[in-house]
Amino acid sequence: MKIELLTVRELQITDLIARGHSSKVVAHRLGITVGTVKMHLHHIYSKLQLRGRVDLVRVWLLAGREKLPAPVVPAADLEWEKS
């Protein structure tokens, strides 16, 4: 798979999705709407010829991206994610 085809924003979204975040949390973390996250995911799936999140995470892990340091999540964001 060609992870290199993804834009910086698509890589950010892919990283957060691969870390188990929902579209709602990704939107909140990146300051965009859930609809925009879904649009980016559609583009990512199309570019990489994937069927969904499971395939995306598999490709991300195979690309070695899981070795990235865990993102710093402020305590306020952790509380927000529980809602």
LUMVOGU-249831 format. One record per atom (N, C-alpha, C, O): residue number from 1; atom name; y, x, z. Coordinates in pm, 1 decimal, decimal comma, padded with zeros to 6 digits. Example, Ala and Ser with C-alpha at 12.3 -4.5 7.8 and 13.67 -1.06 7.14 Angstrom:
residues 2
node nr 1 | atom N | yy -00569,0 | xx 01319,0 | zz 00780,0 $
node nr 1 | atom CA | yy -00450,0 | xx 01230,0 | zz 00780,0 $
node nr 1 | atom C | yy -00330,0 | xx 01320,0 | zz 00780,0 $
node nr 1 | atom O | yy -00331,9 | xx 01423,6 | zz 00846,5 $
node nr 2 | atom N | yy -00225,0 | xx 01285,0 | zz 00708,0 $
node nr 2 | atom CA | yy -00106,0 | xx 01367,0 | zz 00714,0 $
node nr 2 | atom C | yy 00003,0 | xx 01290,0 | zz 00787,0 $
node nr 2 | atom O | yy 00113,8 | xx 01340,9 | zz 00803,9 $
This chain:
residues 83
node nr 1 | atom N | yy -00119,4 | xx 00084,5 | zz 00000,0 $
node nr 1 | atom CA | yy 00000,0 | xx 00000,0 | zz 00000,0 $
node nr 1 | atom C | yy 00123,9 | xx 00087,7 | zz 00000,0 $
node nr 1 | atom O | yy 00122,2 | xx 00200,9 | zz 00048,4 $
node nr 2 | atom N | yy 00228,0 | xx 00034,8 | zz -00053,7 $
node nr 2 | atom CA | yy 00352,2 | xx 00109,6 | zz -00068,8 $
node nr 2 | atom C | yy 00457,3 | xx 00064,2 | zz 00031,6 $
node nr 2 | atom O | yy 00549,9 | xx -00008,9 | zz -00003,5 $
node nr 3 | atom N | yy 00442,8 | xx 00107,5 | zz 00155,8 $
node nr 3 | atom CA | yy 00541,5 | xx 00076,0 | zz 00259,1 $
node nr 3 | atom C | yy 00679,5 | xx 00124,2 | zz 00215,4 $
node nr 3 | atom O | yy 00781,4 | xx 00066,9 | zz 00253,8 $
node nr 4 | atom N | yy 00681,6 | xx 00229,7 | zz 00135,0 $
node nr 4 | atom CA | yy 00808,1 | xx 00287,2 | zz 00090,1 $
node nr 4 | atom C | yy 00890,7 | xx 00190,6 | zz 00005,9 $
node nr 4 | atom O | yy 01010,2 | xx 00212,5 | zz -00014,0 $
node nr 5 | atom N | yy 00828,4 | xx 00084,3 | zz -00043,5 $
node nr 5 | atom CA | yy 00899,8 | xx -00015,8 | zz -00123,6 $
node nr 5 | atom C | yy 00993,7 | xx -00101,9 | zz -00039,0 $
node nr 5 | atom O | yy 01083,6 | xx -00167,0 | zz -00092,1 $
node nr 6 | atom N | yy 00972,6 | xx -00101,8 | zz 00091,7 $
node nr 6 | atom CA | yy 01049,3 | xx -00190,2 | zz 00179,5 $
node nr 6 | atom C | yy 01187,8 | xx -00133,8 | zz 00209,5 $
node nr 6 | atom O | yy 01207,5 | xx -00012,6 | zz 00219,1 $
node nr 7 | atom N | yy 01282,9 | xx -00225,9 | zz 00224,0 $
node nr 7 | atom CA | yy 01418,3 | xx -00187,5 | zz 00263,0 $
node nr 7 | atom C | yy 01420,1 | xx -00153,1 | zz 00411,6 $
node nr 7 | atom O | yy 01322,8 | xx -00177,9 | zz 00482,9 $
node nr 8 | atom N | yy 01529,4 | xx -00096,7 | zz 00457,3 $
node nr 8 | atom CA | yy 01543,1 | xx -00064,3 | zz 00599,1 $
node nr 8 | atom C | yy 01526,6 | xx -00190,5 | zz 00683,6 $
node nr 8 | atom O | yy 01457,0 | xx -00187,6 | zz 00785,1 $
node nr 9 | atom N | yy 01589,5 | xx -00301,2 | zz 00643,4 $
node nr 9 | atom CA | yy 01579,3 | xx -00426,3 | zz 00719,3 $
node nr 9 | atom C | yy 01436,4 | xx -00477,8 | zz 00718,6 $
node nr 9 | atom O | yy 01387,8 | xx -00525,9 | zz 00820,9 $
node nr 10 | atom N | yy 01368,8 | xx -00468,5 | zz 00605,6 $
node nr 10 | atom CA | yy 01229,7 | xx -00513,0 | zz 00598,3 $
node nr 10 | atom C | yy 01140,2 | xx -00427,1 | zz 00687,7 $
node nr 10 | atom O | yy 01046,0 | xx -00477,9 | zz 00748,4 $
node nr 11 | atom N | yy 01169,0 | xx -00298,3 | zz 00695,7 $
node nr 11 | atom CA | yy 01093,6 | xx -00210,1 | zz 00785,8 $
node nr 11 | atom C | yy 01117,7 | xx -00247,6 | zz 00931,6 $
node nr 11 | atom O | yy 01024,9 | xx -00246,3 | zz 01012,4 $
node nr 12 | atom N | yy 01242,2 | xx -00281,1 | zz 00965,2 $
node nr 12 | atom CA | yy 01273,8 | xx -00323,5 | zz 01101,9 $
node nr 12 | atom C | yy 01195,6 | xx -00449,3 | zz 01137,6 $
node nr 12 | atom O | yy 01136,7 | xx -00458,3 | zz 01245,3 $
node nr 13 | atom N | yy 01195,5 | xx -00545,1 | zz 01047,6 $
node nr 13 | atom CA | yy 01125,5 | xx -00671,1 | zz 01070,6 $
node nr 13 | atom C | yy 00975,5 | xx -00646,4 | zz 01081,5 $
node nr 13 | atom O | yy 00909,7 | xx -00701,2 | zz 01169,8 $
node nr 14 | atom N | yy 00922,0 | xx -00564,9 | zz 00993,1 $
node nr 14 | atom CA | yy 00779,2 | xx -00533,8 | zz 00995,5 $
node nr 14 | atom C | yy 00740,4 | xx -00467,8 | zz 01127,3 $
node nr 14 | atom O | yy 00637,3 | xx -00501,1 | zz 01185,6 $
node nr 15 | atom N | yy 00821,9 | xx -00375,2 | zz 01173,8 $
node nr 15 | atom CA | yy 00793,9 | xx -00307,5 | zz 01300,5 $
node nr 15 | atom C | yy 00788,3 | xx -00407,7 | zz 01416,2 $
node nr 15 | atom O | yy 00696,5 | xx -00403,6 | zz 01498,1 $
node nr 16 | atom N | yy 00886,3 | xx -00496,8 | zz 01422,4 $
node nr 16 | atom CA | yy 00889,5 | xx -00594,8 | zz 01531,8 $
node nr 16 | atom C | yy 00773,3 | xx -00693,6 | zz 01522,3 $
node nr 16 | atom O | yy 00714,5 | xx -00730,3 | zz 01624,0 $
node nr 17 | atom N | yy 00740,6 | xx -00736,1 | zz 01401,5 $
node nr 17 | atom CA | yy 00626,9 | xx -00827,4 | zz 01381,9 $
node nr 17 | atom C | yy 00497,7 | xx -00756,8 | zz 01423,1 $
node nr 17 | atom O | yy 00413,1 | xx -00816,2 | zz 01490,0 $
node nr 18 | atom N | yy 00482,2 | xx -00630,1 | zz 01383,4 $
node nr 18 | atom CA | yy 00360,8 | xx -00554,9 | zz 01417,0 $
node nr 18 | atom C | yy 00348,3 | xx -00533,0 | zz 01567,1 $
node nr 18 | atom O | yy 00237,8 | xx -00513,3 | zz 01617,7 $
node nr 19 | atom N | yy 00459,1 | xx -00536,2 | zz 01638,2 $
node nr 19 | atom CA | yy 00457,4 | xx -00521,7 | zz 01783,7 $
node nr 19 | atom C | yy 00431,7 | xx -00655,6 | zz 01852,7 $
node nr 19 | atom O | yy 00432,7 | xx -00663,9 | zz 01975,5 $
node nr 20 | atom N | yy 00408,5 | xx -00761,1 | zz 01772,5 $
node nr 20 | atom CA | yy 00367,7 | xx -00888,9 | zz 01827,4 $
node nr 20 | atom C | yy 00478,6 | xx -00990,1 | zz 01851,3 $
node nr 20 | atom O | yy 00454,8 | xx -01094,5 | zz 01912,1 $
node nr 21 | atom N | yy 00598,4 | xx -00961,3 | zz 01804,6 $
node nr 21 | atom CA | yy 00709,6 | xx -01053,7 | zz 01825,9 $
node nr 21 | atom C | yy 00705,5 | xx -01169,8 | zz 01726,7 $
node nr 21 | atom O | yy 00662,5 | xx -01154,1 | zz 01612,4 $
node nr 22 | atom N | yy 00750,4 | xx -01284,6 | zz 01771,8 $
node nr 22 | atom CA | yy 00760,5 | xx -01402,7 | zz 01685,8 $
node nr 22 | atom C | yy 00883,3 | xx -01390,5 | zz 01596,4 $
node nr 22 | atom O | yy 00969,8 | xx -01305,9 | zz 01619,4 $
node nr 23 | atom N | yy 00889,9 | xx -01474,3 | zz 01495,9 $
node nr 23 | atom CA | yy 01007,8 | xx -01476,2 | zz 01408,3 $
node nr 23 | atom C | yy 01133,8 | xx -01507,1 | zz 01488,0 $
node nr 23 | atom O | yy 01240,4 | xx -01452,7 | zz 01459,4 $
node nr 24 | atom N | yy 01122,0 | xx -01594,1 | zz 01587,9 $
node nr 24 | atom CA | yy 01236,4 | xx -01630,3 | zz 01671,8 $
node nr 24 | atom C | yy 01289,0 | xx -01509,2 | zz 01747,7 $
node nr 24 | atom O | yy 01410,1 | xx -01487,9 | zz 01755,0 $
node nr 25 | atom N | yy 01199,1 | xx -01430,5 | zz 01803,8 $
node nr 25 | atom CA | yy 01239,7 | xx -01311,6 | zz 01879,7 $
node nr 25 | atom C | yy 01296,6 | xx -01205,8 | zz 01785,2 $
node nr 25 | atom O | yy 01396,8 | xx -01141,7 | zz 01817,0 $
node nr 26 | atom N | yy 01233,5 | xx -01187,5 | zz 01670,1 $
node nr 26 | atom CA | yy 01284,3 | xx -01091,4 | zz 01571,9 $
node nr 26 | atom C | yy 01426,6 | xx -01128,9 | zz 01531,8 $
node nr 26 | atom O | yy 01514,6 | xx -01043,0 | zz 01525,1 $
node nr 27 | atom N | yy 01448,7 | xx -01256,6 | zz 01505,3 $
node nr 27 | atom CA | yy 01582,2 | xx -01303,8 | zz 01467,4 $
node nr 27 | atom C | yy 01683,4 | xx -01272,4 | zz 01577,3 $
node nr 27 | atom O | yy 01792,0 | xx -01221,6 | zz 01549,5 $
node nr 28 | atom N | yy 01648,2 | xx -01302,1 | zz 01699,5 $
node nr 28 | atom CA | yy 01737,0 | xx -01276,3 | zz 01812,5 $
node nr 28 | atom C | yy 01767,5 | xx -01127,2 | zz 01824,8 $
node nr 28 | atom O | yy 01883,2 | xx -01088,4 | zz 01840,7 $
node nr 29 | atom N | yy 01665,1 | xx -01045,0 | zz 01817,7 $
node nr 29 | atom CA | yy 01682,1 | xx -00899,6 | zz 01833,4 $
node nr 29 | atom C | yy 01769,5 | xx -00840,1 | zz 01723,5 $
node nr 29 | atom O | yy 01845,2 | xx -00746,3 | zz 01748,7 $
node nr 30 | atom N | yy 01759,6 | xx -00894,3 | zz 01600,9 $
node nr 30 | atom CA | yy 01833,1 | xx -00837,4 | zz 01488,5 $
node nr 30 | atom C | yy 01963,6 | xx -00910,8 | zz 01458,4 $
node nr 30 | atom O | yy 02039,4 | xx -00870,0 | zz 01370,3 $
node nr 31 | atom N | yy 01989,4 | xx -01018,4 | zz 01531,3 $
node nr 31 | atom CA | yy 02113,8 | xx -01092,6 | zz 01511,4 $
node nr 31 | atom C | yy 02119,1 | xx -01168,2 | zz 01379,8 $
node nr 31 | atom O | yy 02224,5 | xx -01179,5 | zz 01317,4 $
node nr 32 | atom N | yy 02002,9 | xx -01220,3 | zz 01338,1 $
node nr 32 | atom CA | yy 01994,1 | xx -01298,5 | zz 01215,0 $
node nr 32 | atom C | yy 01924,0 | xx -01430,7 | zz 01246,7 $
node nr 32 | atom O | yy 01876,4 | xx -01450,5 | zz 01358,5 $
node nr 33 | atom N | yy 01917,5 | xx -01520,1 | zz 01149,6 $
node nr 33 | atom CA | yy 01852,0 | xx -01648,4 | zz 01173,1 $
node nr 33 | atom C | yy 01701,1 | xx -01638,1 | zz 01150,1 $
node nr 33 | atom O | yy 01653,3 | xx -01545,9 | zz 01084,1 $
node nr 34 | atom N | yy 01627,9 | xx -01733,4 | zz 01205,2 $
node nr 34 | atom CA | yy 01483,4 | xx -01739,7 | zz 01184,1 $
node nr 34 | atom C | yy 01454,0 | xx -01756,6 | zz 01035,4 $
node nr 34 | atom O | yy 01358,6 | xx -01698,7 | zz 00983,5 $
node nr 35 | atom N | yy 01535,2 | xx -01835,3 | zz 00967,8 $
node nr 35 | atom CA | yy 01517,7 | xx -01854,2 | zz 00823,1 $
node nr 35 | atom C | yy 01530,4 | xx -01723,7 | zz 00746,7 $
node nr 35 | atom O | yy 01457,5 | xx -01700,5 | zz 00650,2 $
node nr 36 | atom N | yy 01622,2 | xx -01638,5 | zz 00789,0 $
node nr 36 | atom CA | yy 01640,0 | xx -01508,9 | zz 00724,1 $
node nr 36 | atom C | yy 01518,8 | xx -01419,6 | zz 00749,6 $
node nr 36 | atom O | yy 01475,4 | xx -01346,8 | zz 00660,3 $
node nr 37 | atom N | yy 01464,4 | xx -01424,8 | zz 00870,1 $
node nr 37 | atom CA | yy 01342,1 | xx -01348,4 | zz 00900,5 $
node nr 37 | atom C | yy 01229,8 | xx -01394,8 | zz 00809,1 $
node nr 37 | atom O | yy 01158,5 | xx -01312,8 | zz 00751,3 $
node nr 38 | atom N | yy 01213,8 | xx -01525,7 | zz 00795,9 $
node nr 38 | atom CA | yy 01106,9 | xx -01580,1 | zz 00711,8 $
node nr 38 | atom C | yy 01125,9 | xx -01541,2 | zz 00565,3 $
node nr 38 | atom O | yy 01028,6 | xx -01514,0 | zz 00494,9 $
node nr 39 | atom N | yy 01251,8 | xx -01538,5 | zz 00519,2 $
node nr 39 | atom CA | yy 01280,7 | xx -01497,4 | zz 00382,2 $
node nr 39 | atom C | yy 01242,6 | xx -01350,8 | zz 00362,6 $
node nr 39 | atom O | yy 01182,3 | xx -01315,0 | zz 00261,4 $
node nr 40 | atom N | yy 01277,8 | xx -01266,1 | zz 00459,9 $
node nr 40 | atom CA | yy 01240,9 | xx -01124,8 | zz 00451,5 $
node nr 40 | atom C | yy 01088,8 | xx -01109,0 | zz 00451,6 $
node nr 40 | atom O | yy 01034,8 | xx -01029,2 | zz 00375,0 $
node nr 41 | atom N | yy 01019,6 | xx -01184,8 | zz 00537,0 $
node nr 41 | atom CA | yy 00873,5 | xx -01177,1 | zz 00541,0 $
node nr 41 | atom C | yy 00813,5 | xx -01216,6 | zz 00405,8 $
node nr 41 | atom O | yy 00718,7 | xx -01153,5 | zz 00359,0 $
node nr 42 | atom N | yy 00868,0 | xx -01319,5 | zz 00344,0 $
node nr 42 | atom CA | yy 00821,0 | xx -01361,6 | zz 00211,9 $
node nr 42 | atom C | yy 00836,6 | xx -01246,7 | zz 00112,4 $
node nr 42 | atom O | yy 00745,3 | xx -01219,7 | zz 00034,5 $
node nr 43 | atom N | yy 00951,2 | xx -01179,1 | zz 00114,5 $
node nr 43 | atom CA | yy 00974,6 | xx -01065,8 | zz 00024,2 $
node nr 43 | atom C | yy 00878,1 | xx -00950,5 | zz 00054,4 $
node nr 43 | atom O | yy 00825,5 | xx -00886,8 | zz -00036,9 $
node nr 44 | atom N | yy 00855,8 | xx -00924,9 | zz 00182,9 $
node nr 44 | atom CA | yy 00763,8 | xx -00818,1 | zz 00223,0 $
node nr 44 | atom C | yy 00622,8 | xx -00847,6 | zz 00171,9 $
node nr 44 | atom O | yy 00558,2 | xx -00761,4 | zz 00112,4 $
node nr 45 | atom N | yy 00575,5 | xx -00970,8 | zz 00195,8 $
node nr 45 | atom CA | yy 00441,8 | xx -01009,0 | zz 00150,4 $
node nr 45 | atom C | yy 00430,0 | xx -00994,6 | zz -00000,5 $
node nr 45 | atom O | yy 00328,0 | xx -00947,7 | zz -00051,0 $
node nr 46 | atom N | yy 00533,2 | xx -01034,6 | zz -00072,0 $
node nr 46 | atom CA | yy 00533,1 | xx -01026,8 | zz -00217,7 $
node nr 46 | atom C | yy 00529,6 | xx -00880,9 | zz -00264,2 $
node nr 46 | atom O | yy 00448,5 | xx -00844,9 | zz -00349,5 $
node nr 47 | atom N | yy 00616,6 | xx -00798,0 | zz -00209,0 $
node nr 47 | atom CA | yy 00622,6 | xx -00656,7 | zz -00249,0 $
node nr 47 | atom C | yy 00490,7 | xx -00583,9 | zz -00223,7 $
node nr 47 | atom O | yy 00447,6 | xx -00502,2 | zz -00305,0 $
node nr 48 | atom N | yy 00427,5 | xx -00614,1 | zz -00111,0 $
node nr 48 | atom CA | yy 00305,5 | xx -00544,0 | zz -00071,9 $
node nr 48 | atom C | yy 00178,7 | xx -00619,9 | zz -00109,3 $
node nr 48 | atom O | yy 00067,7 | xx -00575,3 | zz -00080,0 $
node nr 49 | atom N | yy 00195,9 | xx -00735,0 | zz -00174,3 $
node nr 49 | atom CA | yy 00084,4 | xx -00819,7 | zz -00216,6 $
node nr 49 | atom C | yy -00007,0 | xx -00854,3 | zz -00098,9 $
node nr 49 | atom O | yy -00127,9 | xx -00831,0 | zz -00102,0 $
node nr 50 | atom N | yy 00055,3 | xx -00910,7 | zz 00005,0 $
node nr 50 | atom CA | yy -00015,0 | xx -00948,7 | zz 00126,8 $
node nr 50 | atom C | yy -00019,7 | xx -01099,7 | zz 00140,2 $
node nr 50 | atom O | yy 00058,1 | xx -01171,3 | zz 00077,2 $
node nr 51 | atom N | yy -00112,9 | xx -01148,2 | zz 00223,8 $
node nr 51 | atom CA | yy -00125,5 | xx -01291,9 | zz 00246,5 $
node nr 51 | atom C | yy -00059,6 | xx -01340,2 | zz 00374,0 $
node nr 51 | atom O | yy -00038,7 | xx -01460,5 | zz 00389,9 $
node nr 52 | atom N | yy -00026,1 | xx -01249,9 | zz 00466,0 $
node nr 52 | atom CA | yy 00034,4 | xx -01295,5 | zz 00590,2 $
node nr 52 | atom C | yy 00050,8 | xx -01184,2 | zz 00691,2 $
node nr 52 | atom O | yy 00037,8 | xx -01065,9 | zz 00660,0 $
node nr 53 | atom N | yy 00080,3 | xx -01226,5 | zz 00815,2 $
node nr 53 | atom CA | yy 00109,7 | xx -01132,1 | zz 00923,4 $
node nr 53 | atom C | yy -00005,6 | xx -01039,7 | zz 00956,1 $
node nr 53 | atom O | yy 00015,6 | xx -00921,3 | zz 00982,5 $
node nr 54 | atom N | yy -00126,8 | xx -01091,3 | zz 00954,8 $
node nr 54 | atom CA | yy -00242,6 | xx -01007,7 | zz 00988,4 $
node nr 54 | atom C | yy -00254,2 | xx -00893,4 | zz 00887,9 $
node nr 54 | atom O | yy -00274,8 | xx -00778,2 | zz 00926,1 $
node nr 55 | atom N | yy -00241,1 | xx -00925,8 | zz 00759,7 $
node nr 55 | atom CA | yy -00245,4 | xx -00821,8 | zz 00656,7 $
node nr 55 | atom C | yy -00130,5 | xx -00723,2 | zz 00674,4 $
node nr 55 | atom O | yy -00148,4 | xx -00602,7 | zz 00657,0 $
node nr 56 | atom N | yy -00012,8 | xx -00774,5 | zz 00709,0 $
node nr 56 | atom CA | yy 00104,1 | xx -00689,2 | zz 00728,0 $
node nr 56 | atom C | yy 00081,4 | xx -00590,0 | zz 00842,7 $
node nr 56 | atom O | yy 00111,4 | xx -00471,4 | zz 00828,9 $
node nr 57 | atom N | yy 00029,5 | xx -00637,3 | zz 00953,3 $
node nr 57 | atom CA | yy 00003,9 | xx -00548,9 | zz 01066,9 $
node nr 57 | atom C | yy -00102,1 | xx -00445,2 | zz 01030,6 $
node nr 57 | atom O | yy -00090,2 | xx -00328,4 | zz 01067,7 $
node nr 58 | atom N | yy -00204,4 | xx -00487,2 | zz 00959,0 $
node nr 58 | atom CA | yy -00309,7 | xx -00393,5 | zz 00915,7 $
node nr 58 | atom C | yy -00250,6 | xx -00281,9 | zz 00830,8 $
node nr 58 | atom O | yy -00280,0 | xx -00164,5 | zz 00853,4 $
node nr 59 | atom N | yy -00167,8 | xx -00317,6 | zz 00733,6 $
node nr 59 | atom CA | yy -00104,5 | xx -00218,4 | zz 00646,4 $
node nr 59 | atom C | yy -00013,6 | xx -00126,5 | zz 00727,9 $
node nr 59 | atom O | yy -00012,0 | xx -00005,3 | zz 00706,4 $
node nr 60 | atom N | yy 00061,7 | xx -00184,5 | zz 00821,1 $
node nr 60 | atom CA | yy 00153,2 | xx -00107,7 | zz 00906,6 $
node nr 60 | atom C | yy 00074,9 | xx -00004,7 | zz 00987,5 $
node nr 60 | atom O | yy 00115,9 | xx 00111,0 | zz 00997,6 $
node nr 61 | atom N | yy -00037,2 | xx -00046,4 | zz 01044,7 $
node nr 61 | atom CA | yy -00118,6 | xx 00045,2 | zz 01124,9 $
node nr 61 | atom C | yy -00181,6 | xx 00153,9 | zz 01037,9 $
node nr 61 | atom O | yy -00186,7 | xx 00270,4 | zz 01077,4 $
node nr 62 | atom N | yy -00229,0 | xx 00116,0 | zz 00920,7 $
node nr 62 | atom CA | yy -00288,4 | xx 00214,0 | zz 00829,5 $
node nr 62 | atom C | yy -00185,6 | xx 00315,7 | zz 00780,9 $
node nr 62 | atom O | yy -00220,1 | xx 00429,6 | zz 00749,3 $
node nr 63 | atom N | yy -00060,1 | xx 00274,2 | zz 00775,3 $
node nr 63 | atom CA | yy 00046,8 | xx 00364,8 | zz 00733,1 $
node nr 63 | atom C | yy 00088,1 | xx 00458,5 | zz 00846,1 $
node nr 63 | atom O | yy 00172,2 | xx 00546,1 | zz 00826,0 $
node nr 64 | atom N | yy 00030,2 | xx 00441,0 | zz 00964,3 $
node nr 64 | atom CA | yy 00061,0 | xx 00527,7 | zz 01077,1 $
node nr 64 | atom C | yy 00187,4 | xx 00490,4 | zz 01150,5 $
node nr 64 | atom O | yy 00236,9 | xx 00568,7 | zz 01231,6 $
node nr 65 | atom N | yy 00240,7 | xx 00372,9 | zz 01124,4 $
node nr 65 | atom CA | yy 00366,6 | xx 00331,9 | zz 01186,0 $
node nr 65 | atom C | yy 00350,6 | xx 00295,9 | zz 01333,8 $
node nr 65 | atom O | yy 00449,7 | xx 00286,7 | zz 01406,2 $
node nr 66 | atom N | yy 00226,9 | xx 00275,6 | zz 01378,8 $
node nr 66 | atom CA | yy 00207,8 | xx 00240,9 | zz 01519,4 $
node nr 66 | atom C | yy 00243,7 | xx 00358,0 | zz 01610,4 $
node nr 66 | atom O | yy 00255,0 | xx 00340,6 | zz 01731,8 $
node nr 67 | atom N | yy 00261,5 | xx 00476,2 | zz 01553,8 $
node nr 67 | atom CA | yy 00296,4 | xx 00593,7 | zz 01633,1 $
node nr 67 | atom C | yy 00444,9 | xx 00598,7 | zz 01667,1 $
node nr 67 | atom O | yy 00489,3 | xx 00687,1 | zz 01740,4 $
node nr 68 | atom N | yy 00521,2 | xx 00504,1 | zz 01613,9 $
node nr 68 | atom CA | yy 00662,9 | xx 00498,7 | zz 01646,9 $
node nr 68 | atom C | yy 00678,6 | xx 00470,5 | zz 01795,5 $
node nr 68 | atom O | yy 00596,6 | xx 00399,2 | zz 01853,4 $
node nr 69 | atom N | yy 00782,0 | xx 00525,0 | zz 01858,4 $
node nr 69 | atom CA | yy 00802,9 | xx 00494,2 | zz 02000,5 $
node nr 69 | atom C | yy 00833,0 | xx 00346,1 | zz 02018,4 $
node nr 69 | atom O | yy 00891,9 | xx 00282,1 | zz 01931,3 $
node nr 70 | atom N | yy 00792,3 | xx 00294,0 | zz 02130,8 $
node nr 70 | atom CA | yy 00818,9 | xx 00153,0 | zz 02160,3 $
node nr 70 | atom C | yy 00969,6 | xx 00130,7 | zz 02166,9 $
node nr 70 | atom O | yy 01041,8 | xx 00212,1 | zz 02224,5 $
node nr 71 | atom N | yy 01017,5 | xx 00021,6 | zz 02108,6 $
node nr 71 | atom CA | yy 01161,4 | xx -00004,0 | zz 02114,6 $
node nr 71 | atom C | yy 01203,9 | xx -00035,4 | zz 02257,8 $
node nr 71 | atom O | yy 01127,8 | xx -00092,5 | zz 02335,8 $
node nr 72 | atom N | yy 01323,7 | xx 00002,1 | zz 02289,4 $
node nr 72 | atom CA | yy 01377,7 | xx -00027,0 | zz 02421,7 $
node nr 72 | atom C | yy 01423,2 | xx -00172,8 | zz 02421,4 $
node nr 72 | atom O | yy 01506,1 | xx -00212,9 | zz 02339,6 $
node nr 73 | atom N | yy 01368,6 | xx -00250,7 | zz 02512,7 $
node nr 73 | atom CA | yy 01403,2 | xx -00392,3 | zz 02521,7 $
node nr 73 | atom C | yy 01478,5 | xx -00415,1 | zz 02651,9 $
node nr 73 | atom O | yy 01421,3 | xx -00401,2 | zz 02760,0 $
node nr 74 | atom N | yy 01606,8 | xx -00450,1 | zz 02642,3 $
node nr 74 | atom CA | yy 01680,7 | xx -00479,2 | zz 02765,6 $
node nr 74 | atom C | yy 01613,9 | xx -00592,4 | zz 02842,8 $
node nr 74 | atom O | yy 01552,2 | xx -00680,9 | zz 02783,7 $
node nr 75 | atom N | yy 01626,6 | xx -00588,9 | zz 02974,9 $
node nr 75 | atom CA | yy 01565,2 | xx -00690,1 | zz 03060,1 $
node nr 75 | atom C | yy 01605,7 | xx -00831,1 | zz 03018,6 $
node nr 75 | atom O | yy 01524,4 | xx -00923,3 | zz 03025,6 $
node nr 76 | atom N | yy 01728,9 | xx -00848,8 | zz 02976,0 $
node nr 76 | atom CA | yy 01776,5 | xx -00980,8 | zz 02933,5 $
node nr 76 | atom C | yy 01694,7 | xx -01031,4 | zz 02815,5 $
node nr 76 | atom O | yy 01663,1 | xx -01150,2 | zz 02809,2 $
node nr 77 | atom N | yy 01659,6 | xx -00942,7 | zz 02721,3 $
node nr 77 | atom CA | yy 01577,9 | xx -00982,2 | zz 02607,2 $
node nr 77 | atom C | yy 01438,3 | xx -01022,0 | zz 02651,4 $
node nr 77 | atom O | yy 01381,1 | xx -01116,6 | zz 02597,3 $
node nr 78 | atom N | yy 01382,6 | xx -00951,5 | zz 02748,7 $
node nr 78 | atom CA | yy 01249,2 | xx -00986,4 | zz 02797,4 $
node nr 78 | atom C | yy 01248,8 | xx -01126,0 | zz 02857,6 $
node nr 78 | atom O | yy 01155,3 | xx -01202,7 | zz 02834,7 $
node nr 79 | atom N | yy 01350,4 | xx -01159,5 | zz 02933,1 $
node nr 79 | atom CA | yy 01361,2 | xx -01294,4 | zz 02990,6 $
node nr 79 | atom C | yy 01376,1 | xx -01398,0 | zz 02879,9 $
node nr 79 | atom O | yy 01315,8 | xx -01505,0 | zz 02887,6 $
node nr 80 | atom N | yy 01454,5 | xx -01368,5 | zz 02778,1 $
node nr 80 | atom CA | yy 01476,9 | xx -01461,1 | zz 02668,1 $
node nr 80 | atom C | yy 01347,5 | xx -01488,2 | zz 02593,3 $
node nr 80 | atom O | yy 01322,7 | xx -01601,5 | zz 02551,8 $
node nr 81 | atom N | yy 01264,9 | xx -01386,2 | zz 02575,5 $
node nr 81 | atom CA | yy 01139,3 | xx -01400,1 | zz 02501,0 $
node nr 81 | atom C | yy 01041,6 | xx -01494,0 | zz 02569,8 $
node nr 81 | atom O | yy 00955,5 | xx -01551,8 | zz 02503,5 $
node nr 82 | atom N | yy 01052,7 | xx -01510,4 | zz 02700,2 $
node nr 82 | atom CA | yy 00961,1 | xx -01597,8 | zz 02773,9 $
node nr 82 | atom C | yy 00990,7 | xx -01744,8 | zz 02749,6 $
node nr 82 | atom O | yy 00904,8 | xx -01830,1 | zz 02771,8 $
node nr 83 | atom N | yy 01111,8 | xx -01774,8 | zz 02704,0 $
node nr 83 | atom CA | yy 01148,5 | xx -01915,6 | zz 02685,0 $
node nr 83 | atom C | yy 01094,7 | xx -01972,4 | zz 02556,7 $
node nr 83 | atom O | yy 01117,2 | xx -02089,6 | zz 02526,8 $
